[in-house]
């Protein structure tokens, strides 16, 4: 079903450190491919151990038999392994010297090469052990930083999304068989019940896809993080606010207006919700080309954000022009330097969702955080199954919906040849989500996001 590329046709064996880099009590080196058993025999000087039984062995230099370390060997003969190939794991002490020594010995064995990012999981997909959605959810589980991200990755791994997309695809394939029967036997009339089923089922699938797409992008927000952009004029306290929220110095703070020229990001965990906060360049009229580029980036970041914190100086609040535009939706007006305010705040500002703070005196920061949390919770609440977690899924569903609309129009006109092609393309886009068709062109972009050794 899946097209093998030339690297797999020459039957290479791959190996890599599968545990995290750095000093640790135990490190795991994973090996997969036809030479896996030979690697274990050469390193230990003994036959491979019983399948799936942890076995203590001395690991030696291949040429001199000098001891490198003593560790645990696990043997997983294919096809009952993670990759579907013969696979082994070597559990050794986690010092850099031991890891490098074992890897150096494996590199001496013919047809063995260091694995690239995600190459073990790519093999698992190509050997039909997992589908693309499960492969992506494995990557998401590895990179999960919050509980909500872990739960979403586990749900996708359990196959609910795959089942749904496969179910919709099977419906379309059934309809395609009716249409192709009509094309192959043009003199035979399609039974009235089949014509009704084609119309009803194609509309049902289209409606289901539209419901899935109408999800407020919750899956992507959970996976990637809720995006907050701190924007506003120069010297209003944007970088100080970022530092305060993150409880560490992540941005340069200076009294000189226009210090931040680029976008600075920090990842936070707020009450279990993943958040990416961006500090942007102060927005003002500027003749400096570098600063102008920074301001352009700021406006783009604000446009893409799930929430904008528009920070202004309490002494000189001017909400005309770009500031007014920024406050139109998904925004909190943050009025800083309230400690310097000599009179009551202008009543015109009360129409905006605002918080009066002083970063210098640490005043009302807790109130601002509460406002952010309330906004966060609204964005993460859904009464539906979350099925889309990546832009790739969304694009294929949009394309599928477009082809189904075209199919309905041509089917009504009984232009069955052209209608069949639209239905084939709609089916193909559903298949691309779970990997039911030739997807070689998208494998690289998916598996390159993995860490090496997975």
One Martini backbone bead per residue (centre of mass of N, CA, C, O) as a GRO file, in nm:
protein
  454
    1UNK     BB    1   0.058   0.062  -0.022
    2UNK     BB    2   0.338   0.174   0.052
    3UNK     BB    3   0.595   0.354  -0.067
    4UNK     BB    4   0.915   0.273  -0.109
    5UNK     BB    5   1.219   0.381  -0.068
    6UNK     BB    6   1.555   0.340  -0.133
    7UNK     BB    7   1.649   0.302   0.163
    8UNK     BB    8   1.464   0.032   0.200
    9UNK     BB    9   1.565  -0.141  -0.048
   10UNK     BB   10   1.866  -0.179   0.102
   11UNK     BB   11   1.835  -0.272   0.398
   12UNK     BB   12   1.871  -0.097   0.643
   13UNK     BB   13   2.015  -0.032   0.961
   14UNK     BB   14   1.902   0.127   1.251
   15UNK     BB   15   2.029   0.378   1.492
   16UNK     BB   16   1.964   0.508   1.837
   17UNK     BB   17   1.899   0.736   2.073
   18UNK     BB   18   1.591   0.714   2.273
   19UNK     BB   19   1.684   0.869   2.488
   20UNK     BB   20   1.780   1.129   2.642
   21UNK     BB   21   1.998   1.359   2.653
   22UNK     BB   22   2.245   1.313   2.869
   23UNK     BB   23   2.282   1.255   3.189
   24UNK     BB   24   2.212   0.914   3.311
   25UNK     BB   25   2.132   0.615   3.440
   26UNK     BB   26   1.980   0.550   3.160
   27UNK     BB   27   2.028   0.416   2.831
   28UNK     BB   28   1.875   0.394   2.493
   29UNK     BB   29   1.939   0.170   2.226
   30UNK     BB   30   1.812   0.154   1.902
   31UNK     BB   31   1.733  -0.128   1.676
   32UNK     BB   32   1.661  -0.160   1.311
   33UNK     BB   33   1.671  -0.461   1.124
   34UNK     BB   34   1.848  -0.720   0.969
   35UNK     BB   35   2.114  -0.655   1.172
   36UNK     BB   36   2.025  -0.670   1.474
   37UNK     BB   37   2.127  -0.955   1.557
   38UNK     BB   38   2.426  -0.907   1.480
   39UNK     BB   39   2.482  -0.679   1.676
   40UNK     BB   40   2.438  -0.842   1.937
   41UNK     BB   41   2.645  -1.066   1.883
   42UNK     BB   42   2.900  -0.877   1.851
   43UNK     BB   43   2.872  -0.723   2.134
   44UNK     BB   44   2.840  -1.008   2.322
   45UNK     BB   45   2.918  -1.306   2.201
   46UNK     BB   46   2.612  -1.392   2.166
   47UNK     BB   47   2.316  -1.490   2.152
   48UNK     BB   48   2.013  -1.413   2.129
   49UNK     BB   49   1.764  -1.354   2.317
   50UNK     BB   50   1.475  -1.380   2.431
   51UNK     BB   51   1.184  -1.268   2.366
   52UNK     BB   52   1.098  -1.013   2.579
   53UNK     BB   53   1.371  -1.055   2.761
   54UNK     BB   54   1.553  -0.946   3.011
   55UNK     BB   55   1.917  -0.931   2.948
   56UNK     BB   56   2.223  -0.981   3.081
   57UNK     BB   57   2.511  -0.807   2.933
   58UNK     BB   58   2.809  -0.789   2.779
   59UNK     BB   59   2.970  -0.502   2.628
   60UNK     BB   60   3.179  -0.503   2.340
   61UNK     BB   61   3.441  -0.483   2.157
   62UNK     BB   62   3.462  -0.620   1.850
   63UNK     BB   63   3.787  -0.648   1.811
   64UNK     BB   64   3.893  -0.676   2.142
   65UNK     BB   65   3.674  -0.743   2.379
   66UNK     BB   66   3.638  -0.493   2.528
   67UNK     BB   67   3.487  -0.348   2.787
   68UNK     BB   68   3.218  -0.113   2.811
   69UNK     BB   69   2.955  -0.267   2.933
   70UNK     BB   70   2.664  -0.333   3.139
   71UNK     BB   71   2.347  -0.473   3.021
   72UNK     BB   72   2.033  -0.458   2.865
   73UNK     BB   73   1.857  -0.694   2.660
   74UNK     BB   74   1.618  -0.646   2.391
   75UNK     BB   75   1.402  -0.867   2.194
   76UNK     BB   76   1.224  -0.793   1.867
   77UNK     BB   77   1.075  -0.974   1.655
   78UNK     BB   78   0.961  -0.985   1.358
   79UNK     BB   79   0.655  -0.817   1.341
   80UNK     BB   80   0.667  -0.789   1.678
   81UNK     BB   81   0.710  -0.462   1.654
   82UNK     BB   82   0.724  -0.130   1.624
   83UNK     BB   83   0.837  -0.151   1.308
   84UNK     BB   84   0.822  -0.474   1.200
   85UNK     BB   85   1.104  -0.539   1.269
   86UNK     BB   86   1.387  -0.617   1.370
   87UNK     BB   87   1.448  -0.556   1.728
   88UNK     BB   88   1.654  -0.354   1.958
   89UNK     BB   89   1.764  -0.308   2.304
   90UNK     BB   90   2.004  -0.099   2.480
   91UNK     BB   91   2.082  -0.095   2.827
   92UNK     BB   92   2.267   0.169   2.965
   93UNK     BB   93   2.475   0.379   3.079
   94UNK     BB   94   2.430   0.752   3.079
   95UNK     BB   95   2.698   0.816   2.943
   96UNK     BB   96   2.861   0.960   2.690
   97UNK     BB   97   3.090   0.752   2.655
   98UNK     BB   98   2.916   0.495   2.634
   99UNK     BB   99   2.732   0.573   2.400
  100UNK     BB  100   2.959   0.631   2.192
  101UNK     BB  101   3.093   0.350   2.203
  102UNK     BB  102   2.848   0.185   2.104
  103UNK     BB  103   2.794   0.343   1.840
  104UNK     BB  104   3.073   0.293   1.715
  105UNK     BB  105   3.041  -0.014   1.689
  106UNK     BB  106   2.787  -0.019   1.509
  107UNK     BB  107   2.917   0.150   1.267
  108UNK     BB  108   3.107  -0.101   1.176
  109UNK     BB  109   2.856  -0.226   1.065
  110UNK     BB  110   2.710  -0.333   0.807
  111UNK     BB  111   2.420  -0.163   0.721
  112UNK     BB  112   2.468   0.074   0.934
  113UNK     BB  113   2.270   0.356   1.060
  114UNK     BB  114   2.188   0.654   1.154
  115UNK     BB  115   1.912   0.791   1.258
  116UNK     BB  116   1.655   0.984   1.193
  117UNK     BB  117   1.397   1.168   1.235
  118UNK     BB  118   1.137   0.939   1.288
  119UNK     BB  119   1.230   0.655   1.157
  120UNK     BB  120   1.085   0.440   1.328
  121UNK     BB  121   0.793   0.547   1.276
  122UNK     BB  122   0.807   0.534   0.971
  123UNK     BB  123   0.834   0.226   0.961
  124UNK     BB  124   0.569   0.163   1.104
  125UNK     BB  125   0.399   0.286   0.879
  126UNK     BB  126   0.517   0.127   0.628
  127UNK     BB  127   0.441  -0.155   0.794
  128UNK     BB  128   0.142  -0.114   0.915
  129UNK     BB  129   0.128  -0.048   1.239
  130UNK     BB  130   0.047   0.248   1.159
  131UNK     BB  131  -0.090   0.554   1.127
  132UNK     BB  132  -0.063   0.886   1.081
  133UNK     BB  133  -0.215   0.979   1.334
  134UNK     BB  134  -0.048   0.810   1.533
  135UNK     BB  135   0.225   0.927   1.464
  136UNK     BB  136   0.153   1.219   1.548
  137UNK     BB  137   0.067   1.149   1.845
  138UNK     BB  138   0.347   1.059   1.936
  139UNK     BB  139   0.482   1.333   1.902
  140UNK     BB  140   0.284   1.485   2.093
  141UNK     BB  141   0.346   1.318   2.349
  142UNK     BB  142   0.648   1.385   2.369
  143UNK     BB  143   0.583   1.720   2.363
  144UNK     BB  144   0.420   1.729   2.610
  145UNK     BB  145   0.355   1.985   2.880
  146UNK     BB  146   0.052   1.919   2.930
  147UNK     BB  147  -0.234   1.760   3.017
  148UNK     BB  148  -0.409   1.839   2.767
  149UNK     BB  149  -0.201   1.732   2.560
  150UNK     BB  150  -0.189   1.440   2.653
  151UNK     BB  151  -0.489   1.369   2.622
  152UNK     BB  152  -0.507   1.425   2.319
  153UNK     BB  153  -0.290   1.224   2.221
  154UNK     BB  154  -0.428   0.968   2.339
  155UNK     BB  155  -0.692   0.987   2.181
  156UNK     BB  156  -0.560   0.957   1.901
  157UNK     BB  157  -0.418   0.685   1.960
  158UNK     BB  158  -0.701   0.529   2.009
  159UNK     BB  159  -0.867   0.605   1.714
  160UNK     BB  160  -1.114   0.800   1.675
  161UNK     BB  161  -1.029   0.960   1.424
  162UNK     BB  162  -0.974   0.727   1.233
  163UNK     BB  163  -1.257   0.609   1.239
  164UNK     BB  164  -1.404   0.854   1.123
  165UNK     BB  165  -1.247   0.888   0.851
  166UNK     BB  166  -1.294   0.594   0.754
  167UNK     BB  167  -1.603   0.604   0.755
  168UNK     BB  168  -1.631   0.831   0.544
  169UNK     BB  169  -1.467   0.691   0.322
  170UNK     BB  170  -1.645   0.438   0.289
  171UNK     BB  171  -1.894   0.589   0.191
  172UNK     BB  172  -1.762   0.705  -0.068
  173UNK     BB  173  -1.679   0.434  -0.195
  174UNK     BB  174  -1.966   0.330  -0.229
  175UNK     BB  175  -2.062   0.558  -0.417
  176UNK     BB  176  -1.845   0.511  -0.635
  177UNK     BB  177  -1.947   0.230  -0.720
  178UNK     BB  178  -2.215   0.332  -0.841
  179UNK     BB  179  -2.099   0.531  -1.049
  180UNK     BB  180  -1.912   0.325  -1.199
  181UNK     BB  181  -2.140   0.140  -1.288
  182UNK     BB  182  -2.272   0.349  -1.475
  183UNK     BB  183  -2.024   0.390  -1.660
  184UNK     BB  184  -1.988   0.083  -1.744
  185UNK     BB  185  -2.334   0.086  -1.764
  186UNK     BB  186  -2.506   0.310  -1.944
  187UNK     BB  187  -2.783   0.141  -2.015
  188UNK     BB  188  -2.817   0.130  -1.713
  189UNK     BB  189  -3.019   0.194  -1.460
  190UNK     BB  190  -3.032   0.335  -1.171
  191UNK     BB  191  -3.157   0.280  -0.894
  192UNK     BB  192  -3.348   0.482  -0.705
  193UNK     BB  193  -3.214   0.408  -0.430
  194UNK     BB  194  -2.924   0.482  -0.520
  195UNK     BB  195  -2.971   0.779  -0.589
  196UNK     BB  196  -3.061   0.857  -0.302
  197UNK     BB  197  -2.806   0.760  -0.155
  198UNK     BB  198  -2.601   0.942  -0.292
  199UNK     BB  199  -2.725   1.209  -0.202
  200UNK     BB  200  -2.747   1.163   0.105
  201UNK     BB  201  -2.453   1.064   0.179
  202UNK     BB  202  -2.295   1.305   0.063
  203UNK     BB  203  -2.435   1.516   0.250
  204UNK     BB  204  -2.361   1.384   0.520
  205UNK     BB  205  -2.055   1.409   0.488
  206UNK     BB  206  -2.044   1.713   0.447
  207UNK     BB  207  -2.174   1.787   0.721
  208UNK     BB  208  -1.962   1.648   0.899
  209UNK     BB  209  -1.720   1.812   0.802
  210UNK     BB  210  -1.832   2.091   0.881
  211UNK     BB  211  -1.846   2.023   1.184
  212UNK     BB  212  -1.545   1.968   1.224
  213UNK     BB  213  -1.449   2.255   1.120
  214UNK     BB  214  -1.645   2.374   1.358
  215UNK     BB  215  -1.394   2.406   1.623
  216UNK     BB  216  -1.210   2.665   1.681
  217UNK     BB  217  -0.925   2.524   1.684
  218UNK     BB  218  -0.867   2.351   1.946
  219UNK     BB  219  -0.658   2.134   1.870
  220UNK     BB  220  -0.432   2.336   1.786
  221UNK     BB  221  -0.420   2.494   2.050
  222UNK     BB  222  -0.335   2.258   2.227
  223UNK     BB  223  -0.081   2.170   2.069
  224UNK     BB  224   0.060   2.470   2.031
  225UNK     BB  225  -0.097   2.694   2.175
  226UNK     BB  226  -0.190   2.980   2.328
  227UNK     BB  227  -0.200   3.294   2.171
  228UNK     BB  228  -0.012   3.573   2.300
  229UNK     BB  229  -0.012   3.928   2.241
  230UNK     BB  230   0.211   4.193   2.305
  231UNK     BB  231   0.086   4.520   2.258
  232UNK     BB  232   0.203   4.851   2.153
  233UNK     BB  233   0.354   5.107   2.244
  234UNK     BB  234   0.619   5.254   2.337
  235UNK     BB  235   0.714   5.235   2.665
  236UNK     BB  236   0.462   5.064   2.831
  237UNK     BB  237   0.560   4.751   2.938
  238UNK     BB  238   0.580   4.480   2.775
  239UNK     BB  239   0.842   4.335   2.876
  240UNK     BB  240   0.768   4.347   3.177
  241UNK     BB  241   0.517   4.171   3.152
  242UNK     BB  242   0.653   3.917   3.050
  243UNK     BB  243   0.838   3.880   3.295
  244UNK     BB  244   0.611   3.861   3.506
  245UNK     BB  245   0.452   3.615   3.384
  246UNK     BB  246   0.731   3.427   3.373
  247UNK     BB  247   0.933   3.480   3.620
  248UNK     BB  248   1.146   3.599   3.407
  249UNK     BB  249   1.419   3.693   3.211
  250UNK     BB  250   1.321   3.731   2.858
  251UNK     BB  251   1.353   4.046   2.838
  252UNK     BB  252   1.445   4.353   2.740
  253UNK     BB  253   1.488   4.630   2.963
  254UNK     BB  254   1.413   4.975   2.871
  255UNK     BB  255   1.390   5.329   2.841
  256UNK     BB  256   1.429   5.287   2.547
  257UNK     BB  257   1.273   5.337   2.275
  258UNK     BB  258   1.267   5.045   2.074
  259UNK     BB  259   1.415   4.782   2.179
  260UNK     BB  260   1.214   4.596   2.045
  261UNK     BB  261   1.260   4.436   1.716
  262UNK     BB  262   1.145   4.164   1.791
  263UNK     BB  263   1.011   3.855   1.855
  264UNK     BB  264   0.928   3.736   2.181
  265UNK     BB  265   0.920   3.406   2.327
  266UNK     BB  266   0.705   3.223   2.565
  267UNK     BB  267   0.647   2.928   2.753
  268UNK     BB  268   0.342   2.837   2.922
  269UNK     BB  269   0.175   2.724   3.232
  270UNK     BB  270  -0.178   2.779   3.272
  271UNK     BB  271  -0.356   2.576   3.446
  272UNK     BB  272  -0.268   2.352   3.210
  273UNK     BB  273  -0.224   2.562   2.984
  274UNK     BB  274  -0.100   2.628   2.678
  275UNK     BB  275   0.138   2.906   2.633
  276UNK     BB  276   0.211   3.181   2.402
  277UNK     BB  277   0.422   3.457   2.457
  278UNK     BB  278   0.442   3.779   2.288
  279UNK     BB  279   0.689   4.015   2.232
  280UNK     BB  280   0.670   4.332   2.083
  281UNK     BB  281   0.707   4.587   1.900
  282UNK     BB  282   0.678   4.907   1.910
  283UNK     BB  283   0.419   5.124   1.804
  284UNK     BB  284   0.529   5.356   1.548
  285UNK     BB  285   0.666   5.615   1.403
  286UNK     BB  286   0.927   5.520   1.165
  287UNK     BB  287   1.259   5.541   0.994
  288UNK     BB  288   1.355   5.275   1.084
  289UNK     BB  289   1.390   4.986   0.915
  290UNK     BB  290   1.411   4.776   1.144
  291UNK     BB  291   1.170   4.879   1.311
  292UNK     BB  292   0.957   4.851   1.085
  293UNK     BB  293   0.978   4.543   1.075
  294UNK     BB  294   0.894   4.496   1.370
  295UNK     BB  295   0.611   4.625   1.343
  296UNK     BB  296   0.506   4.431   1.128
  297UNK     BB  297   0.533   4.180   1.310
  298UNK     BB  298   0.342   4.273   1.531
  299UNK     BB  299   0.080   4.289   1.361
  300UNK     BB  300   0.088   3.990   1.275
  301UNK     BB  301   0.081   3.866   1.560
  302UNK     BB  302  -0.190   3.994   1.640
  303UNK     BB  303  -0.360   3.863   1.412
  304UNK     BB  304  -0.280   3.551   1.510
  305UNK     BB  305  -0.399   3.578   1.780
  306UNK     BB  306  -0.611   3.477   2.049
  307UNK     BB  307  -0.471   3.714   2.225
  308UNK     BB  308  -0.467   4.059   2.328
  309UNK     BB  309  -0.225   4.273   2.487
  310UNK     BB  310  -0.293   4.611   2.535
  311UNK     BB  311  -0.034   4.831   2.604
  312UNK     BB  312  -0.050   5.121   2.818
  313UNK     BB  313  -0.015   5.449   2.923
  314UNK     BB  314  -0.187   5.615   3.168
  315UNK     BB  315  -0.087   5.917   3.090
  316UNK     BB  316  -0.107   5.829   2.751
  317UNK     BB  317  -0.406   5.766   2.615
  318UNK     BB  318  -0.428   5.650   2.267
  319UNK     BB  319  -0.709   5.505   2.074
  320UNK     BB  320  -0.616   5.554   1.801
  321UNK     BB  321  -0.614   5.375   1.532
  322UNK     BB  322  -0.449   5.084   1.587
  323UNK     BB  323  -0.557   5.044   1.878
  324UNK     BB  324  -0.856   5.025   1.807
  325UNK     BB  325  -0.824   4.779   1.621
  326UNK     BB  326  -0.699   4.579   1.837
  327UNK     BB  327  -0.975   4.605   2.033
  328UNK     BB  328  -1.217   4.467   1.876
  329UNK     BB  329  -1.084   4.169   1.930
  330UNK     BB  330  -0.938   3.966   2.143
  331UNK     BB  331  -0.906   4.181   2.403
  332UNK     BB  332  -0.685   4.351   2.644
  333UNK     BB  333  -0.669   4.634   2.831
  334UNK     BB  334  -0.349   4.755   2.947
  335UNK     BB  335  -0.303   4.976   3.219
  336UNK     BB  336  -0.018   5.126   3.291
  337UNK     BB  337   0.114   5.319   3.545
  338UNK     BB  338  -0.097   5.384   3.787
  339UNK     BB  339   0.102   5.525   3.996
  340UNK     BB  340   0.102   5.803   3.799
  341UNK     BB  341  -0.190   5.862   3.850
  342UNK     BB  342  -0.376   6.171   3.925
  343UNK     BB  343  -0.640   6.067   3.792
  344UNK     BB  344  -0.906   5.963   3.661
  345UNK     BB  345  -1.019   5.761   3.442
  346UNK     BB  346  -1.133   5.755   3.145
  347UNK     BB  347  -1.457   5.669   3.058
  348UNK     BB  348  -1.402   5.562   2.764
  349UNK     BB  349  -1.244   5.298   2.867
  350UNK     BB  350  -1.488   5.123   2.991
  351UNK     BB  351  -1.577   4.981   2.714
  352UNK     BB  352  -1.334   4.821   2.772
  353UNK     BB  353  -1.146   4.547   2.827
  354UNK     BB  354  -0.996   4.617   3.145
  355UNK     BB  355  -0.670   4.678   3.318
  356UNK     BB  356  -0.531   4.818   3.608
  357UNK     BB  357  -0.177   4.869   3.634
  358UNK     BB  358   0.144   4.794   3.821
  359UNK     BB  359   0.460   4.685   3.777
  360UNK     BB  360   0.619   4.831   3.995
  361UNK     BB  361   0.386   4.745   4.234
  362UNK     BB  362   0.225   4.483   4.160
  363UNK     BB  363  -0.062   4.575   4.041
  364UNK     BB  364  -0.319   4.365   3.931
  365UNK     BB  365  -0.193   4.099   3.812
  366UNK     BB  366  -0.402   3.891   3.913
  367UNK     BB  367  -0.637   4.013   3.747
  368UNK     BB  368  -0.511   3.965   3.470
  369UNK     BB  369  -0.476   3.657   3.494
  370UNK     BB  370  -0.779   3.600   3.527
  371UNK     BB  371  -0.859   3.706   3.248
  372UNK     BB  372  -0.687   3.506   3.090
  373UNK     BB  373  -0.814   3.244   3.202
  374UNK     BB  374  -1.104   3.296   3.104
  375UNK     BB  375  -1.021   3.299   2.804
  376UNK     BB  376  -0.895   3.019   2.792
  377UNK     BB  377  -1.137   2.837   2.876
  378UNK     BB  378  -1.318   2.912   2.637
  379UNK     BB  379  -1.115   2.791   2.415
  380UNK     BB  380  -1.109   2.478   2.553
  381UNK     BB  381  -1.408   2.437   2.506
  382UNK     BB  382  -1.585   2.119   2.430
  383UNK     BB  383  -1.866   1.905   2.303
  384UNK     BB  384  -1.657   1.772   2.113
  385UNK     BB  385  -1.471   1.597   1.926
  386UNK     BB  386  -1.130   1.600   1.868
  387UNK     BB  387  -0.990   1.578   1.526
  388UNK     BB  388  -0.820   1.842   1.493
  389UNK     BB  389  -0.444   1.910   1.519
  390UNK     BB  390  -0.385   2.002   1.215
  391UNK     BB  391  -0.351   2.172   0.923
  392UNK     BB  392  -0.348   1.925   0.740
  393UNK     BB  393  -0.632   1.823   0.808
  394UNK     BB  394  -0.791   2.077   0.730
  395UNK     BB  395  -0.714   2.093   0.429
  396UNK     BB  396  -0.833   1.816   0.347
  397UNK     BB  397  -1.126   1.881   0.436
  398UNK     BB  398  -1.172   2.124   0.257
  399UNK     BB  399  -1.123   1.974  -0.009
  400UNK     BB  400  -1.341   1.760   0.028
  401UNK     BB  401  -1.582   1.957   0.044
  402UNK     BB  402  -1.544   2.084  -0.237
  403UNK     BB  403  -1.577   1.817  -0.402
  404UNK     BB  404  -1.864   1.751  -0.293
  405UNK     BB  405  -2.002   1.995  -0.414
  406UNK     BB  406  -1.931   1.931  -0.708
  407UNK     BB  407  -2.064   1.655  -0.714
  408UNK     BB  408  -2.359   1.740  -0.662
  409UNK     BB  409  -2.390   1.913  -0.916
  410UNK     BB  410  -2.317   1.684  -1.129
  411UNK     BB  411  -2.520   1.472  -1.030
  412UNK     BB  412  -2.779   1.636  -1.094
  413UNK     BB  413  -2.686   1.641  -1.414
  414UNK     BB  414  -2.567   1.351  -1.486
  415UNK     BB  415  -2.237   1.390  -1.471
  416UNK     BB  416  -2.068   1.112  -1.397
  417UNK     BB  417  -1.772   1.140  -1.481
  418UNK     BB  418  -1.711   1.407  -1.322
  419UNK     BB  419  -1.827   1.320  -1.049
  420UNK     BB  420  -1.629   1.086  -0.997
  421UNK     BB  421  -1.372   1.260  -0.973
  422UNK     BB  422  -1.463   1.421  -0.725
  423UNK     BB  423  -1.499   1.171  -0.543
  424UNK     BB  424  -1.209   1.070  -0.557
  425UNK     BB  425  -1.079   1.329  -0.437
  426UNK     BB  426  -1.232   1.326  -0.170
  427UNK     BB  427  -1.127   1.047  -0.082
  428UNK     BB  428  -0.825   1.115  -0.092
  429UNK     BB  429  -0.824   1.336   0.131
  430UNK     BB  430  -0.909   1.145   0.357
  431UNK     BB  431  -0.672   0.942   0.318
  432UNK     BB  432  -0.436   1.146   0.384
  433UNK     BB  433  -0.478   1.160   0.692
  434UNK     BB  434  -0.423   0.825   0.742
  435UNK     BB  435  -0.269   0.681   0.485
  436UNK     BB  436  -0.447   0.536   0.228
  437UNK     BB  437  -0.230   0.661   0.048
  438UNK     BB  438   0.001   0.805  -0.136
  439UNK     BB  439   0.240   0.987   0.102
  440UNK     BB  440   0.542   1.064   0.043
  441UNK     BB  441   0.529   1.387   0.021
  442UNK     BB  442   0.453   1.405   0.359
  443UNK     BB  443   0.656   1.249   0.543
  444UNK     BB  444   0.888   1.442   0.598
  445UNK     BB  445   0.728   1.667   0.753
  446UNK     BB  446   0.636   1.480   0.983
  447UNK     BB  447   0.907   1.317   1.083
  448UNK     BB  448   1.096   1.572   1.135
  449UNK     BB  449   0.947   1.640   1.420
  450UNK     BB  450   1.103   1.433   1.543
  451UNK     BB  451   1.297   1.260   1.733
  452UNK     BB  452   1.567   1.096   1.778
  453UNK     BB  453   1.468   0.749   1.831
  454UNK     BB  454   1.142   0.748   1.707
   0.00000   0.00000   0.00000
